[in-house]
Amino acid sequence: MSTSCTIPGLNVPKSRFPEPESDLPTGDNREQRVVLGGGCFWCVEAVFLAVNGVSRVESGYAGGTAETANYEAVCGGQTGHAEVVDVHYDPQTVSFGEILKVFFSVAHDPTQLNRQGNDRGTQYRSAVFYENDEQKQVAEAYIRQLNSAGVYDNPLVTTLEPLEAFYPAEDYHQNFAARNPYQPYIMAVAAPKIEKLVDTFGDQLKPGYTDNNIA
């Protein structure tokens, strides 16, 4: 992971992102999950850990096999995996559509193909790994909505891939940003995302959360 990164997506204001016209039902009180790939999992994890209604976030790998689901192999870019986060949430507090809105507006830049900033390779691809057709349909609809609204100057390149398996990353990757707030990559890439989240999604943050939680 490079310690120098530009984040053009962070320059797009929240006001340009419409509310999802399609969403999953929120009446079910059972915990739900979605697996998302948006570049370095350290940074995407840090964003979703701050969102109210998110109960757990785990960094890991999806899109490849168990045999090569380890950091050293995945970093080579030849295993088919993406760095992902497994987001567990309470749908009565935060909906699937609201999770997607944060994902597309704060967590990463969905217009960069197989990269995020200076991190390059298919392991850094923008992806929604869906568990069922309902998740796939809502994600497809929101991507069409964002493209039709011209939110970004370029079309979204986010892939929709069935979740065959999620492989947890090594222990030292978990909650990395909070445990290493002054690591150069975290300061350069994760901290600006958290700052935008705090500034623009203040009503959806966990109680007492500020950008000081990681820096």
N, C-alpha and C positions, 0 to 999 in steps of 0.2 A: 504494500500500500504506500503510495507516494505521499510525502508530507507537504506537497505543494499542490493546491487544487483550486480551481475557480468553480463557482457554483452559480451559473447563470439563472437557474430555475428559482433561486431565492429572490431574484429581482422582480418576479411576477407577484403583484399584490394579491392578497386573499380575496379582495372584492371582485376579481376577474374569474374566480372559480365558482360556478353555479352549484347550488345544492343538487345532489343526485335526484333525478326524476324517478328513478327506479331504486328500490331498496328491498332488503329482506325484512320479514316481519319482526317486530321488536317485542311482541308479547311473551315470547318464550323466555322463561327465567333460567334456562340451562346455559351454562358457559359455552360460548362459541369460539371458533378459532379460524384464523386465516394465515397462510404462509406467503410472505412477500419478499421479493428480491429487489433491492434498490442500491446496488453497489456495496460498499464496505458495511458489513453487518454491525460493526461497532456503532456507527452513526445512526443507522435506521433503528437499532435497538434503543438507543438513547432517546430518540423522538417518541417512540410508542410507550416507553416506560413512564412518560410524563402525562399521558392522556388518561383522563378520568374514565373509569369503567374498564380499563385494561388491567387484568389481574396478574398476568405473567407474560414475559417476553423471553424467548430463548433463541440465541444465535445458533445457526447451523447451516446445513447444506441440503439442497434438493435438486432433482433433475438428473442424478447419476446413480451409480450403484454403491452398495455398502462397502465394497472392497477398496474404493478410492475416496471415501468420504472422510478425508483428513486434510488439514490445512496445507501441509506441504504439497500434496498431490493436487488439490483443487487450485492452488496458486499457479500451477503450470498451465492452466487454461485448457487442458485436453480431456478432462474427465466428464464433461457434460453438466457438472453441477453449477448451481448459482449459490453465492453467499446469500442466505435468507434469514428472516426472523419469523419465528412461530409466535403469533400474537393471539393470546387468549383474552376474551373480553366478555363483559356482561351486556347482552343486547338490550336490556332495559335501561342501561345508562348511556351506552354509545352504540350506534347502529353500524352495520357493515358498510353502508354508504358513507357514513361519517369517517370511518377508518380509511376508506379509499380516498376521501377528500384530503385528509392529512397526508396520506401516502403520496398523492400526486402533487400536492402544493408545497409540502415542507420536507418530506423525508428524502426526496431525491429529485433529479431532473429526468422525467420520463421521455425526453426527446433525444437522449444520447444513446446511440446504438452500441451495445456491448462495451459500455464504459460508464464511468462517472468521473468527470474531470480528468485527472492524469492516471487514474486507475483504469487500465484497459484489459479487455478479455471477456469472453463469454461468461466467466464466473461473476462478472459485475453487471450482468444484464438486468434490465428492468423487467420484472415478471410478477404475475399473480398466479400462484399455484392453487387452483381451486379444488375443493373437496367434493363438490357436487354441481349439477347443472344450474342450480339457482344462483350460486356464487358466480359461476361463469357468466350467466346472463346479465346479472347486475353490473359486473365489471365491464363486460362488452358495451353495455348501454352507457356507462359513465365515460368510457373512452370515446365513444362516438359523440357524446354530449360535449366533452372538452374540445375535441377536434372541430366540431361544428361551430362552437362558440369562439374559436380562434384564440384560446387562452394562451397558448404558446405560439411563437412565430413558426415553429416547425411541428409537423405531426408527431403524435406519440408513437413510440416504437415498443411499447410494453407488450410482452408476450403473455398469452393465457395458456397455462400448461396444467394438465391434471396432476394432482399431488399423488405420486406413487408411494413416496416415503419421505420422511423428514429425519435427518441424521444430526443429532446435537453436535455442536462444535466442542472443541476442547475446553476444559474448565477455565483456562486463563482468558478466553474470549468473552465469557459471560459477564454482563454488567461492566464491560471494559471501560466505558467513558466515565462512569461514576467513580471507578476505582483508580483511574489514571487521568484526572482532569487536566494535567499540565503536560501530557504527552503531546508532542508537536502535531501529530495528525489530528488528534482530538481537538486541540485548540484551533486548528486551521479549518477543519471540515465539520465536526460535530457541533462545536460551540455556536457557529452562526445559524445552524438549523434550530438549535434550542432557543436561541434569541428570537428568531422569527416565530417559532411556536408560541413562546411566551407573549410576544407582542401582538400576535394576530388571533390566537386561539385561547386567550385567557379564560374564557368562560368554559372551556373544555379541559382545563388542566386539573390534575389531582389537587386537593386542598393543600395550600401552603407551598405549592411548587413554584420555584423561580429558576432563572437561568443560573443561579448560584449553586444549584444542585450538581452541576458538573464542572463548574469553573469558578 
